[in-house]
Amino acid sequence: MEFIDVINERYSVRGYLDKPVEKEKLEYVLKAATIAPTGVNAQAFKVYVVDTKKHKEDLSKIYGAKWFVEAPYVLCVVGIKNEAWTRPWDMKNIADIDATIVMDHMILAATDVGLGTCYVGAFKKNMAHQFLNLEENEEAILFSPLGYGNAAPRDTPRKELDEFVVYID
């Protein structure tokens, strides 16, 4: 697929088939995480691949939507705060930014091979941290189901360029 087709095809899939994801496709998606840019190339993240059939109950406590546990896998990107770059002038730790870029790369790679995903940031953080057994310096940033979509995209109107682009000459 051409890149523009990938970004136009991607949508938040809120329904999945009970169909396994091929190992090659899963590895392709995970490989995309390894090439995602991170601050000073620190690569301060982990990607958790959770088997939904084995962990449906725990995942449902983290995020309650039925479709969240329909796909064969749920991915979670975790930022490692003490390893991520921190801007020295304002002390902003960018672990969350890095993790978001990683998830975006994986989601676009998934779309490229015909898999569905959905960014999930509205999860119960304490439940997620407990389930993943995270250390104090680790933070779950985003989740996404990963599987074959079984739901049409919703109408999501987009702003026109002149509504958000600001040129400074």
Residue, then its C-alpha position, 0 to 999 in steps of 0.5 A: m500500500e502507498f503511505i497515503d493509502v495507509i493513513n487514509e485507510r486507518y480508522s478506529v476499529r470497534g469490532y473484531l473477528d474471532k480470527p487469529v493474526e498470523k505470526e508474520k503480521l504480528e512481527y511486522v507490526l512489532k518491528a515497526a516499533t523498533i524503527a519509531p523515533t524516540g528522544v535521543n534514540a533512548q528507546a525507553f519503552k516496552v510493548y506488551v502483547v496480551d493474549t485476549k483469550k487468556h486475559k479477557e477478564d483482566l483486560s475488561k477491568i482495564y477498559g470495559a468496551k466489549w470490542f476491546v477484548e474481541a481481537p486476538y491481541v491487545l497491545c500496550v506501549v509502556g514508557i520507561k520514565n527514568e530512561a526517556w530523555t528529559r528536556p533540561w530547560d523545563m524538565k519535561n520527560i518525553a516518555d509519553i511522547d515516545a510511547t505515542i510515536v511507537m504506538d502510531h508506528m505499530i498502528l500504521a503498520a497494522t493497517d498496512v497488512g490489513l489489521g484493525t486497531c484502535y487507540v485507547g487512552a481512556f483506560k484505568k491506569n491503576m488496573a493496567h499497572q497492576f495487571l502488567n506488574l509495572e515498576e514505579n518508573e514505568e507508565a502504561i501510555l496507550f492500549s490497542p486491540l490488534g486483529y481483523g476488523n469487523a466494524a465499519p468506520r464511523d463518520t469522523p469529519r475532519k477540519e479543513l487546513d485553514e482551521f488549524v494551520v497557522y503560517i508564520d512568515 
